[in-house]
Amino acid sequence: MKRDKEHFRGCLVGGAVGDALGWPVEFMKLGEIVRRYGEGGIRDLQPAPSGKAEITDDTQMTVFTAEGLLRAETRGRNKGICHIPSVVFFAYQRWLLTQGYPRNKDYEWVYDGWLLGVKELHALRAPGRSCISALLSGRQGSMEAPINNSKGCGGVMRVAPVGLFCRKEDSFRIGAEIAALTHGHPSGYLSAGALAYLVALLIEGQELESAVEETMSELAGYENHEECSAVLARAAELAREGSLADTEAIARLGEGWTGEEALAIAVYCALKYRDDFRKALIAAVNHDGDSDSTGAIAGNILGACLGLSGIPGGWVEQLELKEVLIELADDLLTRYRDDDAWLARYPGY
């Protein structure tokens, strides 16, 4: 069993490391990356003027997902019932506030909590249009009543905490429902469900290859899974064969702007380099597409497998928000404490 601080921390910190590694090249084609960083592409974190390697909206929204889950747990314990996606939706309203958007008058009571006091979370790091527009609408999308037809990767890149927090049997559905708040296409929310389920399996100690196979089996039970299933199967096959250069294999999976492609690229890199976090993350960000999201998802997966000690120490030390991520990982492991400090930190709304 891996339900311990080492692997909870590894999952959240690993995702942020991948996010930070890919952020400088997110909007660059592979040729541009090679011209700027050399033949092997970008291979190390690039510190900002602050001296820290910056995270993006991927990690920001992951942080608020974690907070929403913890506040949902408080509500469930104290009220006896809770609709988890609704409480996470309110957490995303707080994230929206950090991005400079005004408070929604219908949700005036949700704007509190310790994360709003973390100044680094107020930085603008290219937030996704689907997330912004859906959250500004004030409506909660769902799988049954889609809010749009977006299958962008903004749903999958933020749900790793669901796999840490939820029981395995609940993780797929809750991960998909949380993504469907903002992404209405099946590949936008089913890819998120698949990542949450995969993380849940890994955190229970399952080996990566069998966890990927079980995740694909779980995915196949959902309506309109075919697109997501096909590209995940292709990713597993390419990793198993190992005959293509990583850049060629990734090109066959897509560019990662959509949920199913981002997950497939991350799964390919994690399977190919399952024991080497550095190699996996370098492969995950050096391509034509959404490098920070593919890096973040690969980091979540391998961080859950290898733990915090499996991530290069120099990368961890350079990371922006490292302390916040570790604190949240520890709180996700704790789940709930019946004391005033915890209730002030994670009120049930």
N, C-alpha and C positions, 0 to 999 in steps of 0.2 A: 504493500500500500504506500502510495506517495503523497497522501494527504498530510503534508507537512509544510513548514515555512519555506524550506529550501525550494520546493517545486512551485508553490504558489507565487513566491517572489520571482522565481525564474520565468514563469509565464508572463507576468506583467512587465517586469524589467526587460525581458527578452523581446517582447513586442515593441517596447519603446526604443530599444537599441536598433531594431530593424527599421523602425520609422525614422529615426534620426540618421541612420546610414543612407537611406534612400532619399531623404528630403532634398538634398542639394541637387539631385539629378532627376527629380520627379517629372519635369516637363522637357527632358532632353531625350533625343534619340540616341541609340547605342553608339553611332558614329561620333556624335558630339561628346558623349561621355568618354570615349577612348581618346579623342583628341585632347580633352582637358586633363584627364587623369592618367593617361598612359595605357599601354596594351591590355592590362588586366582590368581596366575600368576603375571605378572608385573602390577602394579596398580598406579604407579606414574612416573613422568618424572625422568630420570637419568641424572644428570648434568655431563658434560664433565669437564676436568681440567680447562677449561675457566670459569666454573660456570654456563654456559648456556646449555640448552638441545638442542642438535644438530638436525638440519633438514637434509634431504637427497636430492638426485637428484629429487625426486618427487616435493618438494617445489621449488627447484632451477628452474626446467622447468616450473612450474606454474608461477613463477615470470617473466620468459622470455616470456611466453604466454601473460601475462598481458601487458608487454611492447610492444610486437608485435601488439596487438590489438589497443593500444593507438597510435602507430606510423601509423598504417593503417588508423585510423580515421583522422590523420593529412593529410595523402596522399589523402584520399577521399575528404576532405574539400578543399584542395588546387588544386587538379588535376581534380576533378569532377568524378573520377572513381578509383576503387581500388580492387584488388584481395586479400582479407584479408589473405588467407592461405600463399600466397607468402611472404607477409611482416612478418608474424609470422615465416615462414621458415628462414628468415634472422635473426630474433631474436634467433632462435635455433642455427644458425651458431655462434652467439656471445656466447651462452652458451657452445658450443663445444670448443671455444677458452678458456673459463674458466677451462675446464677440461684438458688442456695441449696439445690440438691438434693444429696443425699449421693453419694459415689462408688459406682459399681457394682463390687462386689467381683470380678466376673468380668473387669473391664477395669482393674484397679488400675494396670497399667503404662502407661496412656495419659495420665495426668494430669501432663503436663509441657508445656513450651513457653513461648515469650515472651509469647503473648497472655494467658495466665493472670495475668501480672503487670501488665496494663493495667487500672487500677482502674475506669475508666469502663465497661469491659465487664461489670462486676459489678452494674451498675444494673438494676433491674427495670423494664422498659418494656412492660408488657402483652404478655408472650409468648403465642403461640397455643396453645390447648388441644391441638390435634391433634399439634403438634410435641412438646409436653411429655409427653403420655400415650404416644405411640409411642416416644420415646426412653427413658422410664422403664421400658418393658417389657423393654428390653435386646435386643429382636428387630429384625432388619433387614428391613423391608418391601422388596418388589420388585414389578416389573410382573407377573411370573408368579405371585407369591404375595403378594397385597396384605395389608398389615397392618391396614387398616380400609377404610371406604368414603368417606373424607374427600376432598372436592375444594376445600377451603379454599385460600386464596392463599399459605399458609405454605410451599408448595413452590416456586412460581414466584418469589417475592420475594427468594430467596436465591441464585439460580443464575447470575447474570450473570458471575461469575468463570469459569464453565465455558466460556462463549463467548470469553473472552479467552485462556484457557489451552489449550483442546483444538483439534485440527485441525477444520476445518469438517465433514468427513465423520463425525467422532466426536461432535461437540458435542451434537446432538439426543439421541442415545441416552444419553449420559452425563448430560446435564442431567435427562432424564426419570428415569433410574435413581436419581439422587441425590434427586430430589423424592419418588420412590416409597419411599424409606426411611421416610417419615412420612405420606405421603398416597397412599391406595390407589385412589382413583377415577381413571379415565382423564383426566378434565378437570383433576384435580389435578396429575398428572405430565406429561401431554402439553403443557400450557401452559408448563411449565418447560422441556421440551425445545425448544419453539418459541422461547422467549426466548433460550436458550443459542445456538441456531442463528442467530437474527437478529443477536445481538451478534457472533457469529463472522463473519458476512457483512459487517457494518458495519466491523469492525476490519480486514478485508481491503480495504476501500475501496469496497465496493458502495454505490450510492445507496439511500436509505431506501425509496423506493417499490418499486423492483425487489427489494430485499432482503425486504420484507414479502411480495411475491408469491411469491418463491422459498421463503420459510418456509412459506407456506400449502400450496405444492405438496409440500414435504417432510412436513409434518404429515399430509397426506392419505394417505400411505403407511402410517400406523400404524392398527392396529385400534382401533375406538371413538373415532375422531377427530371424528365428525360434530358434536357439540355445540361443541367448541372451534373447529372450522373455520367453522361458521355464524356465530358471534359475531365472529370475526376478519374475515370477509368483510364483515359489516355495519359494522364499525368503519372499514374501508378505504373502503367506499362512502359512509358519512356524512362522512368527511374529504374525499373527492373532491368530493362535492356542495357541502358547506360552507354549506348554506342554513339550517340550524338553529342556534339559540344553543347554545353548548357545553353548558350545563346540560341542555338538552332532548336533545341528541344522546347525552350520557353516560347520561341516564336510560333511553334506549332500549337501551343496552348492559348495564345492570344497576347494581349498587352496588359491585362489586369485592371482595366478601367471598370469592368463589370464584376459583379460578385462571384460568379462561377469561375471566371478566368483568374481572378486574384487568388481565390482559394486553390485552384488547380496548380498555379505556379508555385505557391507556397508549399503545397503538399509535395510536388515534384522535388523541390530543393531540399525539403526536410528528409524525404526518403532517400535521396541520392547521397546526402552527407549527414546521415542520422547521428553520427558520433562526433561531428565537427561543426560546432555552431558558427565559427568564423567563415568556413568555406560555404556553408549553406546560405548564410546571409549575404555574402558577396555575390553568389550566384543569383539570389533572389532580387537584387536591386539593379543588376547590370543588364538592362534590356530597354526596349523602346517605350515601355508603358509606365504604369503607375507605381513607380519604384518604392515609394514610401509605404504604400499599402501592402504590396506583396512582401516587402521586407518585414513589416510589422506582423503580418499573419504568420510568416515563417518563424519569426522570433517567438511569437506566442506558442507555437506548436513545439519547437525544439526546447524552449525554456521550460515548458511543462515536462518534457522528457528528461532533460539533462540537469535541471535545477539551476539555481543562481550560480553555483560554483562552475557550471559548464560554460558560462559566458565569459569571454575574455575580461579579466579584471580591469584592464585599462579602459575598456569601453564602458563598463559600469561606472567607473569613477568620473568619467567625462560627461555622463548623461544628465541632462536637465531633468528636474523633478524626480530624481532617483529616490530621495527620502519620502516624498509623497507616495510614490508607487509602492515602496516597501511597506509603508504604513497601511495603505489600502489592502495590500496582499495579506498582511497579518490580520487585519480586521475581517476580511473575507473568510479566513480560516477560523477565526473566533466565532463569526456569524452573529452573535448576540450576547450582550451582557446586561443583566437587570440591575443597572445602577444609574445614578443621575448623570454622570459624565457621558456614558454611552448614549443615553436618551437625548442629551443635548447635542451630541455629535451626529446622531442618526435618528431624528424624529420621524414619526410614521406618516410622512406625507411628502 
